[in-house]
Amino acid sequence: MTTRINTSQESSPERKLAPDTFSIPLGWRIGLSALLLLHLLAVFLPPFQFACRVGNGSSSPFADGLVGWFRPYIGALYLDHGYFFFAPNPGPSHLVKYKVEFADGERAPIEGRFPDLQQQQPRLKYHRHFMIAEAYNNQYTSPVAPPEPSPPPLNTQQTERQRRLHADRVLAHEAQLSEWKFRRRQYEELQKSLTQHLLKAHGGDAEVGDKVTITRVEHRLLSPFEAGELRMKPSDPTTYVDLLEAPPASPSGVNR
């Protein structure tokens, strides 16, 4: 005897509705979307600020101002790491040259440079010194503050547009000055940390007058002509250039 299965209930349109699923309120969705957009903006700003910089060290006041607002968040999540380090057409590499001098006069000065593949082994240790040298150079900020905008001539009557332009220049200079102070303080703290470590590593003591002098060194790439025609080696001494800590003074004695 076979039993017929009643399928009328399955095909009936009067089915039980599924229980209500969880739904995020509209206000929460708007708030979370706004936070997500702000996070994406914080991710975008560091490379945008880097792309706005030019060779003479100046940068975009607009980009600097935006980064200034997001700096605590960017710093907390470490969103300002290098985006262009492994990009095509890499630039020169950088090293740190140091000289440890002792106040007692009995020990000869100790000079060295890192990274040094002969001294830092295994390879991971060399790579760490390499990254320290690059980070130190990337943090470099000139000790000379950004110049103030020139005031308008006193013997001319300013228009409303000229007054607005001067006010905008003053605001832009204030933003640049704030950014310069922050970056200069970071550089000085890193420099202090390096000198203290080198002094300790070589048995020096700052309290008795021992000191460390460190210099940034740029190692440029060979040109195709130098590598192909002149047969120069990448480690040729002429490819290493000591970098100045401050721009050279003008004939009048004022740094420009």
Secondary structure, DSSP 8 states (H G I E B T S, - for coil): -------HHHH-S------------HHHHHHHHHHHHHHHHHHHHHHHHHHT--TTS---HHHHHHHHHHHHHHHHHT--S-SSTTSSS---EEEEEEEEE-TTSSS--EEEEES-TTTS-SHHHHHHHHHHHHHHHHT---SS---------TTS---HHHHHHHHHHHHHHHHHHHHHHHHHHHHHHHHHHHHHHHHHHTT--GGGT-EEEEEEEEE----HHHHHTS---TT-GGGEEE--SS----TTS---
